[in-house]
Amino acid sequence: MALTLLGLSGALTHDPSAALYIGGQLVAAAEEERFVRDKHAKNRMPYEAAKFCLEFAGIGPDDVDAVAIPFAPISIMEPARWHYAKRYWYAPDRGLDAILAGNRRFHRYKKRIEWCLQQLGFDLKKTKIVPVEHHLAHASSAYHCSGFKEKTAILGIDGKGEYATTFFGYGENGRIHKIKEFYDPDSLGGLYGAITEYLGFEMLDGEYKVMGMAPYGDAGKYDFSRLAKFVDGELVVDTDYANVIGFRRYKENGKGYYFSPKLIDWLGPKRAGDIADEPYIHYAASMQKLFEDLALQMIDYYLGDILRDTGRLAFSGGGALNVKLNQKIIARPDVRELFVQPASGDSGTAIGAASYVSVARGVPVEKMEHVYLGPRYTNEDVIAACAKHPSQPQWQQIANGDAEVPARIAQILADGHPVAWFQGRMEFGPRALGGRSILGCPSAAGVADRINEQIKFRERWRPFCPSMLDTVGPQMLQTDHPAPFMTFTFEVADEWKTRVPEVVHEDGTSRAQVLKREHNPRYYDLMLELEKLTGNGVVLNTSLNRRGEPMICSPTDALNMFYGSDLQYLVMEDVLVVKGVDVPT
């Protein structure tokens, strides 16, 4: 049988997930949160996700050659633990622990993985568990999944893994080489997370909200350069203000934060509420600018020579989901193509760890062309869920679904109604890409506000994103750079700003998905039908969930969400569910 590898993430007590490679092909991948209905699934193991992957492939534990995990022991001979102890001198208990028991988290995690595997029916005596360093897993998820054949610069930015926070390296002939790592507390991702907390959002969840708030502010109003500097090849975060631990933390209502009271003294009270107001919009803009400036300096210093040689960059880690930074990277004259792992956060390290072990064992992995890797459901499953649901859904099965569903839904969208769109396999990663989406017509005035207020129940200043036909992308975005995963923003052509205003952000950009038909034919055909009706092969696309909830997985999840919002239309495979109106014919 072909080499079969199960990747399991969740080492950092959030975003557990599972991914299954068979013979270098990514067969299935899913996040635990979708099954247990608990966003980020904190302090859980990826039991349901792994169970799904095995069942989808029709295999059992005995068929798995190895289990790869994205967390590894770090030797006392390496600089990482010493750097941590030195920089956190003001918390000597933490420093001593890093030196004397620096792999305690790894051993605790491995025990939890072993417990999870036992619940899944694995025999630990026969199961090979292969640890992969966290940032190597991120690097593999970007480089090995990019499909790049040339020498490729590799960048990883996140809060931290075992100790590393930032990774610079390159890939060549399938092998990953480290150039440099930075270590906690010198973390650009951690600094952004600390300011995210100060701005009233949750770290590891609200960073994209800060990014969405930034265009409303003026980065020139406040100078954030005191927070971090990049000098002589080293990043140094000022731990008087951020990335703090122990008694240096600002505390409120019994909770400690990753910033200090000194930051409050400088910038004023921590933000609260949903309003994007002054001075906080300017703080968001200043943090975003600092993040971009330092990241671009670091790229130039460590990866510039490789980029000038081949122009290829693979990027992962939570920082890679900062689409505004990615726009700046693409704009560099030495970057021909940027690949960002679509699940760049820690859930994607399940793919990274498994792909790393696959390549190490001599089996190259396929290029990652799409993220439709989760469960799918039949019309029969959907009808059964409707029959059991207490709200007694009014539904109709559309005949000849492949032809009629896109046409029917496009007409509903063109009439100005949002539609919940549940089709095919669930997406892996944080972006809805036409599997589990709420859709709107981007030329219908006010549809974004309607979705925000009546359906998503989220902050009104948050932007909505477009999915578009591959024939539209070059016109609207003024570039033919691949954009299949909503990991980049692009400047929107002036004509399109007026044609699809509901998906253009405050700064004139859009975080776009440019779709090829082969990867999601029904979604593509929907946009073709909408183009016939409106002249625009573009749809407003946001994730199928309400605020604070994980993306929908099953038909029952979709019905629960549907009846907990003001949505009127839900289409699941060929089944159209309506409420408050007659079923359209």
C-alpha positions as CSV (number, residue, x, y, z in Angstrom):
1,M,0.0,0.0,0.0
2,A,1.1,3.6,-0.7
3,L,2.8,5.5,2.2
4,T,0.0,6.6,4.5
5,L,0.6,9.4,7.0
6,L,-1.8,11.0,9.5
7,G,-0.9,14.6,10.6
8,L,-2.4,15.8,13.9
9,S,-2.1,19.4,15.1
10,G,-3.2,21.0,18.4
11,A,0.2,21.3,20.2
12,L,-0.5,24.8,21.4
13,T,-3.9,24.0,22.9
14,H,-5.8,25.6,20.1
15,D,-6.9,24.8,16.5
16,P,-6.5,21.0,16.6
17,S,-6.9,19.4,13.2
18,A,-6.1,16.3,11.2
19,A,-4.7,15.7,7.7
20,L,-4.3,12.4,5.8
21,Y,-1.7,11.9,3.0
22,I,-1.8,8.7,1.0
23,G,1.0,8.3,-1.6
24,G,1.7,12.0,-1.5
25,Q,-1.9,13.0,-2.2
26,L,-3.7,15.0,0.4
27,V,-6.9,12.9,0.7
28,A,-8.7,14.6,3.6
29,A,-8.2,17.4,6.2
30,A,-10.5,19.0,8.7
31,E,-10.5,21.1,11.8
32,E,-11.8,19.8,15.1
33,E,-13.8,23.0,15.8
34,R,-16.2,22.2,12.9
35,F,-17.3,18.9,14.4
36,V,-17.5,19.9,18.1
37,R,-19.0,23.4,17.3
38,D,-16.5,25.2,19.5
39,K,-14.4,27.9,17.7
40,H,-10.7,27.1,17.8
41,A,-11.6,24.0,19.9
42,K,-9.2,25.1,22.7
43,N,-7.7,22.4,24.9
44,R,-9.1,19.6,22.7
45,M,-7.4,16.9,20.7
46,P,-8.3,16.3,17.0
47,Y,-10.3,13.1,17.7
48,E,-13.3,13.8,15.4
49,A,-11.2,15.3,12.7
50,A,-8.9,12.3,12.6
51,K,-11.9,9.9,12.7
52,F,-13.4,11.7,9.7
53,C,-10.1,11.5,7.7
54,L,-9.7,7.7,8.3
55,E,-13.4,7.0,7.6
56,F,-13.4,9.1,4.4
57,A,-10.4,7.2,3.1
58,G,-11.9,3.9,4.2
59,I,-8.9,2.9,6.2
60,G,-8.2,1.9,9.8
61,P,-5.4,2.6,12.3
62,D,-3.4,-0.4,11.1
63,D,-3.2,1.1,7.6
64,V,-1.3,4.2,8.9
65,D,2.5,4.1,8.5
66,A,3.2,7.0,10.9
67,V,1.6,9.8,12.8
68,A,3.3,13.2,12.3
69,I,2.9,15.9,14.9
70,P,4.0,19.6,14.5
71,F,5.9,20.0,17.8
72,A,9.3,18.6,18.8
73,P,11.8,18.5,21.6
74,I,14.4,21.4,21.5
75,S,17.9,20.6,22.6
76,I,19.5,22.5,25.5
77,M,22.5,22.8,23.1
78,E,20.4,25.0,20.8
79,P,20.2,28.8,21.4
80,A,16.3,28.8,21.7
81,R,15.9,28.0,25.4
82,W,18.8,30.2,26.5
83,H,17.4,33.1,24.5
84,Y,14.0,32.7,26.1
85,A,15.6,32.6,29.6
86,K,17.8,35.6,29.0
87,R,15.0,37.8,27.5
88,Y,12.6,36.9,30.2
89,W,15.1,37.7,33.0
90,Y,12.4,39.5,35.0
91,A,10.5,36.1,35.4
92,P,13.3,33.9,36.7
93,D,10.9,31.0,37.4
94,R,10.0,30.8,33.6
95,G,13.6,31.2,32.6
96,L,14.8,28.4,34.8
97,D,12.0,26.2,33.6
98,A,13.0,26.8,30.0
99,I,16.6,25.7,30.8
100,L,15.9,22.8,33.2
101,A,12.6,21.4,31.8
102,G,12.4,23.1,28.5
103,N,10.6,20.3,26.7
104,R,7.8,19.9,29.3
105,R,5.2,21.1,26.9
106,F,6.3,18.6,24.2
107,H,6.1,15.6,26.6
108,R,2.6,16.7,27.8
109,Y,1.4,17.1,24.2
110,K,2.8,13.8,23.2
111,K,0.9,12.1,26.0
112,R,-2.3,13.8,24.9
113,I,-1.7,12.7,21.3
114,E,-1.1,9.1,22.5
115,W,-4.4,9.2,24.4
116,C,-6.2,10.5,21.3
117,L,-4.7,7.8,19.2
118,Q,-5.8,5.1,21.7
119,Q,-9.4,6.5,21.5
120,L,-9.2,6.1,17.7
121,G,-8.2,2.5,18.1
122,F,-4.4,2.8,17.5
123,D,-2.1,0.3,19.1
124,L,0.7,2.5,20.5
125,K,3.2,-0.3,20.4
126,K,2.8,-0.5,16.6
127,T,2.3,3.3,16.0
128,K,5.3,5.4,15.0
129,I,4.8,9.0,16.2
130,V,7.2,11.4,14.3
131,P,7.7,14.9,15.9
132,V,8.4,17.7,13.5
133,E,9.6,21.1,14.7
134,H,6.7,23.6,14.6
135,H,8.2,26.0,12.2
136,L,9.5,23.2,10.0
137,A,5.9,22.0,9.8
138,H,4.8,25.6,8.8
139,A,7.6,25.7,6.3
140,S,6.7,22.4,4.8
141,S,3.0,23.3,4.5
142,A,4.0,26.3,2.4
143,Y,7.0,25.0,0.4
144,H,6.0,21.4,-0.3
145,C,2.4,22.4,-1.1
146,S,3.4,25.3,-3.4
147,G,4.3,23.2,-6.4
148,F,7.3,25.4,-6.9
149,K,10.2,23.6,-8.7
150,E,12.8,26.4,-8.5
151,K,14.8,27.3,-5.4
152,T,12.2,28.9,-3.2
153,A,12.5,31.4,-0.3
154,I,10.5,30.2,2.8
155,L,9.1,32.6,5.4
156,G,7.3,31.7,8.6
157,I,5.8,34.3,11.0
158,D,3.6,33.4,14.0
159,G,3.3,33.9,17.7
160,K,5.6,31.1,18.6
161,G,6.0,27.3,18.3
162,E,8.2,25.5,20.8
163,Y,10.4,28.6,21.1
164,A,10.9,29.9,17.6
165,T,8.7,32.8,16.4
166,T,10.0,33.5,12.9
167,F,11.6,31.2,10.3
168,F,13.7,32.1,7.3
169,G,14.9,29.4,4.9
170,Y,14.8,28.0,1.5
171,G,13.6,24.9,-0.3
172,E,15.6,23.2,-3.0
173,N,15.1,19.8,-4.6
174,G,12.4,19.1,-2.1
175,R,14.6,19.7,1.0
176,I,14.1,22.6,3.5
177,H,17.1,24.4,4.7
178,K,17.0,26.8,7.7
179,I,18.8,30.2,7.4
180,K,17.7,31.9,10.6
181,E,15.1,31.7,13.4
182,F,14.0,34.3,16.0
183,Y,12.9,33.2,19.4
184,D,10.3,34.2,22.0
185,P,9.7,37.0,23.1
186,D,11.1,38.5,19.9
187,S,8.0,37.8,17.9
188,L,6.3,40.0,15.3
189,G,3.2,37.8,15.4
190,G,3.2,37.9,19.2
191,L,3.4,41.7,19.1
192,Y,0.5,42.0,16.7
193,G,-1.4,39.6,18.9
194,A,-0.7,41.7,22.0
195,I,-2.0,44.9,20.3
196,T,-5.0,42.8,19.1
197,E,-5.8,42.2,22.8
198,Y,-5.3,45.9,23.6
199,L,-7.7,46.8,20.8
200,G,-10.4,44.6,22.5
201,F,-10.2,41.4,20.4
202,E,-9.1,37.9,21.3
203,M,-5.5,36.9,20.4
204,L,-5.4,34.2,17.7
205,D,-8.8,35.2,16.5
206,G,-9.1,39.0,16.2
207,E,-5.9,39.8,14.3
208,Y,-7.8,40.0,11.0
209,K,-10.2,42.4,12.7
210,V,-7.3,44.8,13.5
211,M,-6.2,44.4,9.9
212,G,-9.8,45.3,8.8
213,M,-9.9,48.3,11.1
214,A,-6.5,49.7,10.0
215,P,-7.7,51.3,6.7
216,Y,-10.0,53.6,8.7
217,G,-7.1,55.1,10.6
218,D,-4.0,57.2,9.8
219,A,-0.7,55.4,10.6
220,G,1.1,58.7,10.7
221,K,-0.7,59.9,13.8
222,Y,1.2,57.6,16.1
223,D,4.7,56.2,16.0
224,F,4.7,52.6,17.1
225,S,8.4,52.1,16.3
226,R,9.3,51.9,20.0
227,L,7.5,48.5,20.2
228,A,10.0,46.6,18.0
229,K,13.1,47.1,15.9
230,F,15.0,45.1,13.3
231,V,18.7,46.0,13.6
232,D,21.8,44.1,12.3
233,G,19.7,41.1,11.4
234,E,18.0,40.7,14.7
235,L,14.4,41.4,15.7
236,V,14.0,42.9,19.2
237,V,10.5,43.5,20.8
238,D,10.4,45.9,23.7
239,T,9.1,43.7,26.5
240,D,8.4,46.8,28.6
241,Y,5.3,47.1,26.5
242,A,4.3,43.8,24.8
243,N,5.0,40.1,24.7
244,V,5.1,40.2,28.5
245,I,4.6,37.4,31.0
246,G,4.2,37.2,34.8
247,F,3.9,40.3,36.9
248,R,4.5,42.6,33.9
249,R,1.1,41.8,32.4
250,Y,-1.8,44.2,32.5
251,K,-4.7,42.6,34.3
252,E,-8.4,43.3,34.2
253,N,-11.2,41.4,35.9
254,G,-8.8,38.7,36.8
255,K,-7.5,38.1,33.3
256,G,-3.9,38.8,32.3
257,Y,-2.9,40.2,28.9
258,Y,0.2,40.1,26.7
259,F,0.7,43.8,27.1
260,S,1.8,45.8,30.1
261,P,0.3,48.7,32.2
262,K,3.1,50.8,30.6
263,L,1.3,50.4,27.2
264,I,-1.9,51.7,28.9
265,D,0.0,54.6,30.3
266,W,1.2,55.4,26.8
267,L,-1.9,54.8,24.7
268,G,-4.8,55.1,27.1
269,P,-7.5,52.6,28.2
270,K,-7.9,49.3,26.5
271,R,-10.6,49.5,23.8
272,A,-14.1,47.9,24.4
273,G,-17.2,47.5,22.3
274,D,-17.8,47.1,18.5
275,I,-17.3,50.7,17.3
276,A,-14.2,51.5,15.2
277,D,-13.5,54.9,16.8
278,E,-10.6,57.2,17.5
279,P,-7.8,56.9,18.6
280,Y,-8.0,53.1,18.2
281,I,-8.4,53.1,14.4
282,H,-5.1,55.0,14.3
283,Y,-3.5,52.5,16.6
284,A,-4.6,49.7,14.3
285,A,-3.2,51.5,11.3
286,S,0.1,52.1,13.1
287,M,0.4,48.5,14.2
288,Q,-0.3,47.2,10.7
289,K,2.3,49.6,9.3
290,L,4.9,48.5,11.8
291,F,4.2,44.8,11.0
292,E,4.5,45.4,7.3
293,D,7.7,47.5,7.6
294,L,9.5,45.1,9.8
295,A,8.4,42.0,7.9
296,L,9.6,43.5,4.6
297,Q,12.9,44.5,6.1
298,M,13.4,41.0,7.4
299,I,12.5,39.5,4.0
300,D,15.0,41.7,2.3
301,Y,17.8,40.9,4.7
302,Y,17.5,37.1,4.8
303,L,15.7,36.2,1.6
304,G,16.4,39.0,-0.8
305,D,19.2,37.1,-2.6
306,I,17.0,34.1,-3.2
307,L,14.1,36.2,-4.4
308,R,16.3,38.1,-6.8
309,D,17.5,34.8,-8.2
310,T,14.2,32.9,-8.7
311,G,11.4,35.2,-7.5
312,R,9.5,32.4,-5.6
313,L,8.4,32.8,-2.0
314,A,6.4,30.3,0.2
315,F,4.9,31.8,3.4
316,S,3.1,30.3,6.3
317,G,2.4,30.8,10.0
318,G,-0.4,33.0,11.4
319,G,1.3,36.1,10.1
320,A,0.8,34.8,6.6
321,L,-2.9,35.4,6.9
322,N,-2.1,39.2,7.0
323,V,-3.4,39.8,3.5
324,K,-2.2,43.5,3.5
325,L,1.4,42.4,4.1
326,N,1.0,39.8,1.3
327,Q,-0.2,42.6,-1.1
328,K,3.1,44.5,-0.3
329,I,5.1,41.3,-0.8
330,I,3.6,40.7,-4.2
331,A,4.3,44.3,-5.2
332,R,8.1,43.7,-4.6
333,P,9.9,43.7,-8.0
334,D,11.9,40.6,-7.0
335,V,8.8,38.5,-6.2
336,R,7.4,36.7,-9.3
337,E,5.0,34.5,-7.3
338,L,3.9,34.2,-3.7
339,F,2.3,31.0,-2.3
340,V,0.6,31.4,1.0
341,Q,-0.6,28.2,2.7
342,P,-4.4,28.7,2.9
343,A,-4.5,27.2,6.4
344,S,-1.5,29.2,7.6
345,G,-2.5,29.2,11.2
346,D,-1.7,26.3,13.5
347,S,-4.5,24.0,12.0
348,G,-2.4,23.9,8.9
349,T,0.6,22.3,10.7
350,A,-1.2,19.0,10.5
351,I,-0.7,19.2,6.7
352,G,2.8,20.5,7.3
353,A,4.0,17.8,9.6
354,A,2.5,15.0,7.4
355,S,3.9,16.5,4.2
356,Y,7.4,16.9,5.8
357,V,7.5,13.3,6.9
358,S,6.2,12.2,3.5
359,V,9.0,14.0,1.6
360,A,11.6,12.8,4.2
361,R,10.5,9.2,3.4
362,G,10.9,9.7,-0.3
363,V,7.4,10.4,-1.4
364,P,6.9,14.0,-2.8
365,V,3.5,15.6,-2.2
366,E,1.2,17.1,-4.7
367,K,0.7,20.8,-5.2
368,M,-2.2,22.1,-3.1
369,E,-4.7,23.3,-5.7
370,H,-7.8,23.6,-3.5
371,V,-9.0,23.3,0.1
372,Y,-12.2,21.2,-0.4
373,L,-10.9,18.4,1.9
374,G,-13.7,18.0,4.5
375,P,-17.0,16.0,4.7
376,R,-19.6,16.2,1.9
377,Y,-23.3,15.3,2.2
378,T,-25.8,13.8,-0.2
379,N,-29.3,15.1,-1.0
380,E,-30.6,12.2,1.1
381,D,-28.5,13.4,4.0
382,V,-29.9,16.9,3.6
383,I,-33.5,15.7,3.4
384,A,-33.1,13.5,6.4
385,A,-31.7,16.5,8.4
386,C,-34.7,18.6,7.3
387,A,-37.1,15.9,8.3
388,K,-35.6,15.7,11.8
389,H,-35.2,19.4,12.4
390,P,-37.6,21.0,15.0
391,S,-38.2,24.1,12.8
392,Q,-39.9,21.9,10.2
393,P,-38.1,23.4,7.2
394,Q,-40.0,24.1,4.0
395,W,-37.9,22.7,1.3
396,Q,-37.9,21.7,-2.4
397,Q,-35.5,19.5,-4.3
398,I,-34.4,21.2,-7.5
399,A,-34.5,18.9,-10.5
400,N,-31.3,18.7,-12.7
401,G,-29.3,20.3,-9.9
402,D,-26.1,20.9,-11.8
403,A,-27.9,23.1,-14.3
404,E,-30.8,24.5,-12.3
405,V,-29.2,25.2,-8.9
406,P,-26.8,27.9,-10.3
407,A,-29.5,29.5,-12.3
408,R,-32.1,29.6,-9.6
409,I,-29.7,30.9,-6.9
410,A,-28.2,33.5,-9.2
411,Q,-31.7,34.9,-9.7
412,I,-32.4,35.1,-6.0
413,L,-29.0,36.9,-5.5
414,A,-29.7,39.3,-8.3
415,D,-33.0,40.2,-6.7
416,G,-31.0,41.4,-3.7
417,H,-31.3,38.5,-1.3
418,P,-28.4,36.8,0.6
419,V,-28.3,33.0,0.3
420,A,-26.6,30.4,2.5
421,W,-24.7,28.1,0.1
422,F,-23.8,24.6,1.3
423,Q,-22.2,22.5,-1.5
424,G,-19.7,19.7,-1.8
425,R,-16.8,19.1,0.6
426,M,-16.2,21.5,3.5
427,E,-13.2,23.8,3.2
428,F,-10.0,23.4,5.3
429,G,-8.7,26.6,6.8
430,P,-10.3,29.8,7.9
431,R,-11.7,31.0,4.5
432,A,-15.0,30.1,3.0
433,L,-14.3,29.4,-0.6
434,G,-17.7,28.3,-2.0
435,G,-18.3,25.2,0.0
436,R,-19.8,26.7,3.2
437,S,-20.6,30.3,2.3
438,I,-23.1,33.1,2.7
439,L,-23.4,34.8,-0.7
440,G,-24.7,38.1,-1.9
441,C,-24.9,40.1,-5.1
442,P,-22.0,42.7,-4.8
443,S,-23.9,45.2,-7.0
444,A,-27.0,45.1,-4.8
445,A,-26.8,48.3,-2.6
446,G,-26.7,47.5,1.1
447,V,-26.4,43.8,0.9
448,A,-23.2,43.8,3.0
449,D,-24.8,45.8,5.8
450,R,-27.8,43.5,5.7
451,I,-25.6,40.4,6.1
452,N,-23.6,42.1,8.9
453,E,-26.6,43.3,10.9
454,Q,-29.2,40.5,10.3
455,I,-27.1,37.4,9.7
456,K,-23.5,37.6,10.9
457,F,-24.1,39.9,13.9
458,R,-20.6,41.2,13.6
459,E,-18.9,44.6,13.6
460,R,-20.3,46.8,10.8
461,W,-16.8,48.0,9.7
462,R,-15.6,44.5,8.8
463,P,-15.1,44.0,5.0
464,F,-16.7,41.4,2.8
465,C,-14.7,39.6,0.1
466,P,-15.4,38.7,-3.5
467,S,-15.2,35.3,-5.3
468,M,-14.8,35.8,-9.0
469,L,-14.4,34.0,-12.3
470,D,-10.9,33.5,-13.6
471,T,-11.9,35.5,-16.6
472,V,-12.8,38.5,-14.3
473,G,-9.8,38.4,-12.0
474,P,-7.2,40.1,-14.3
475,Q,-9.8,42.9,-15.2
476,M,-10.9,43.6,-11.7
477,L,-7.6,43.1,-9.8
478,Q,-5.3,44.3,-12.5
479,T,-3.0,41.3,-12.2
480,D,-2.9,37.6,-13.3
481,H,-1.2,36.5,-10.0
482,P,-2.9,33.3,-8.8
483,A,-5.3,34.0,-6.0
484,P,-7.3,30.8,-5.3
485,F,-7.5,31.0,-1.5
486,M,-8.3,34.6,-0.4
487,T,-4.8,35.1,1.0
488,F,-4.1,38.4,-0.8
489,T,-5.6,41.8,-1.2
490,F,-5.4,43.6,-4.5
491,E,-6.1,47.2,-5.6
492,V,-9.5,47.1,-7.4
493,A,-9.7,48.8,-10.9
494,D,-11.7,52.0,-10.7
495,E,-14.4,50.8,-13.0
496,W,-15.0,47.7,-10.8
497,K,-15.2,49.8,-7.6
498,T,-18.5,51.2,-8.9
499,R,-19.6,47.9,-10.4
500,V,-19.3,45.8,-7.2
501,P,-19.0,48.3,-4.4
502,E,-20.2,45.9,-1.7
503,V,-16.9,43.9,-1.9
504,V,-14.5,46.8,-2.0
505,H,-12.9,47.8,1.3
506,E,-12.4,51.3,2.7
507,D,-8.9,51.5,1.1
508,G,-10.0,50.5,-2.4
509,T,-8.8,46.9,-2.1
510,S,-10.5,43.4,-2.1
511,R,-9.3,40.1,-0.6
512,A,-10.2,38.0,-3.5
513,Q,-10.7,34.4,-4.6
514,V,-10.1,33.9,-8.3
515,L,-11.7,30.5,-9.1
516,K,-10.9,28.0,-11.8
517,R,-13.9,25.9,-12.8
518,E,-12.2,22.6,-12.4
519,H,-11.9,23.1,-8.6
520,N,-15.6,23.9,-7.9
521,P,-17.8,23.6,-11.0
522,R,-21.1,24.5,-9.4
523,Y,-19.8,27.6,-7.7
524,Y,-18.2,28.7,-10.9
525,D,-21.4,28.1,-12.8
526,L,-23.3,30.2,-10.3
527,M,-21.0,33.1,-11.0
528,L,-21.5,32.6,-14.7
529,E,-25.2,32.8,-14.3
530,L,-24.9,35.9,-12.1
531,E,-22.7,37.4,-14.9
532,K,-25.6,36.9,-17.4
533,L,-28.0,38.7,-15.0
534,T,-25.8,41.6,-13.7
535,G,-22.9,41.8,-16.1
536,N,-20.5,40.9,-13.2
537,G,-19.0,37.4,-12.7
538,V,-18.4,38.2,-9.0
539,V,-20.2,37.2,-5.9
540,L,-19.9,38.5,-2.3
541,N,-18.7,35.6,-0.2
542,T,-18.5,35.3,3.6
543,S,-18.3,32.2,5.8
544,L,-21.4,30.3,6.7
545,N,-21.5,30.9,10.4
546,R,-22.6,33.5,12.9
547,R,-20.2,35.6,14.9
548,G,-18.1,33.6,17.4
549,E,-19.1,30.3,15.9
550,P,-17.0,27.9,13.7
551,M,-17.9,27.5,10.1
552,I,-20.8,25.1,9.4
553,C,-20.0,21.5,8.8
554,S,-23.2,19.4,8.5
555,P,-26.7,20.0,7.2
556,T,-28.0,20.1,10.7
557,D,-25.5,22.8,11.6
558,A,-26.6,24.8,8.6
559,L,-30.3,24.5,9.6
560,N,-29.5,25.6,13.1
561,M,-27.6,28.6,11.9
562,F,-30.3,29.4,9.3
563,Y,-33.1,29.4,11.9
564,G,-31.0,31.5,14.2
565,S,-30.6,34.3,11.7
566,D,-32.7,36.4,9.3
567,L,-31.6,34.5,6.3
568,Q,-34.5,33.5,4.0
569,Y,-32.7,31.1,1.6
570,L,-30.5,28.1,2.2
571,V,-29.4,25.8,-0.6
572,M,-27.8,22.5,0.4
573,E,-26.7,20.4,-2.6
574,D,-29.9,20.3,-4.7
575,V,-32.3,21.1,-1.8
576,L,-33.6,24.7,-1.4
577,V,-34.9,25.6,2.0
578,V,-36.8,28.9,2.5
579,K,-38.5,30.7,5.3
580,G,-40.8,33.7,5.4
581,V,-41.6,33.4,1.7
582,D,-43.0,30.9,-0.6
583,V,-40.7,28.4,-2.2
584,P,-39.7,30.0,-5.5
585,T,-40.5,27.9,-8.6
